[in-house]
Amino acid sequence: MTREEVSSTVKSYILKEFLPGEDPAELTESTPLITGGILDSIATLKLVTFLEDQYAFTVKAHEVDVENLNTISDIAALVLSRK
């Protein structure tokens, strides 16, 4: 699994679940998801559940933060650190 594959999967999920109808080009690897207001606390938990189901690992409570989940790039790094 490559970083590009993870990023693409996560981007597709975010567009479908949280940004329906938005221009996919507007969501980049560095778009701020939490600090930019795209993900609130409930959406963040939905994203964590998706990651756990999709990639078969458990996100620890201390990892559910801006540092690990604020951008697609951050999320891909978290996923790849577990594989």
Residue pairs with C-beta under 8 A, 6 or more apart in sequence:
1 80
1 83
3 76
3 77
3 80
6 55
6 75
6 76
6 79
6 80
7 29
7 72
7 73
7 75
7 76
9 54
10 51
10 72
10 75
10 76
10 79
11 24
11 27
11 72
13 47
13 50
13 54
14 27
14 33
14 38
14 47
14 72
15 22
15 24
15 27
17 43
17 46
17 47
17 50
18 38
18 39
18 43
19 27
19 38
27 72
28 72
29 71
29 72
29 73
29 76
30 71
30 72
30 73
31 38
31 71
31 72
32 38
32 70
32 71
33 39
33 69
33 70
33 71
33 72
34 44
34 66
34 69
34 70
35 66
35 70
39 47
39 69
44 64
44 69
45 64
47 69
47 75
48 59
48 64
48 69
51 57
51 59
51 75
51 78
51 79
52 58
52 59
55 79
55 82
55 83
57 79
57 82
57 83
59 68
59 78
63 78
67 74
68 74
68 75
68 77
68 78
69 75
69 78
